Structures are given as C-alpha cells and as structure tokens.
Amino acid sequence: MSAGKKAVNLSVDAALLREARDRDINLSATLERALEEALRQERRARWLADNRQGIAAYNHQVEVHGAFADTLRSF
C-alpha cells in the first residue's frame, strides 16, 4: 500500500527521542506501525458504528428464529 515516502516535521518529547535514539529505534518505521494500528482501530470502530443497526437486526433475528446453521448441526 506504500505510495512513497513523505518527509514531515514532528514534535516529540525530548526524553523519549533521546532514549529511542540511544536504543537505535527506527523512528519512521515505529511511527508507520503505530499509524497503521491507529488507522486499523479507527476503521474498525467506524465500520461497527456504520453497521450497528444491521448487526442489531441480525442479532435480534437470531434470538427470535435461531441461526440458519442450527438446523444443520449434529451435536
């Protein structure tokens, strides 16, 4: 999904930056991973919010009528 790299300016707590550099932590890679995770969580939350009504309707349907697979179970 990489569309190339873009240079950005960030403000970071000086002590965190110093410790990260002392430990040879790749700041760009760490930020990318953190952003990917934050975006994944945001997309999930948005999807759940956007589909909350449908999920509730499906759950109600299953409560009232059971799940389709219930008729196929042998246990």
Buried (B, 14 or more C-beta within 10 A) or exposed (E): EEEEEEEEEEEEEEEEBEEBEEEEEEEEEEEEEEEEEEEEEEEEEEEEEEEEEEEEEEEEEEEEEEEEEEEEEEE
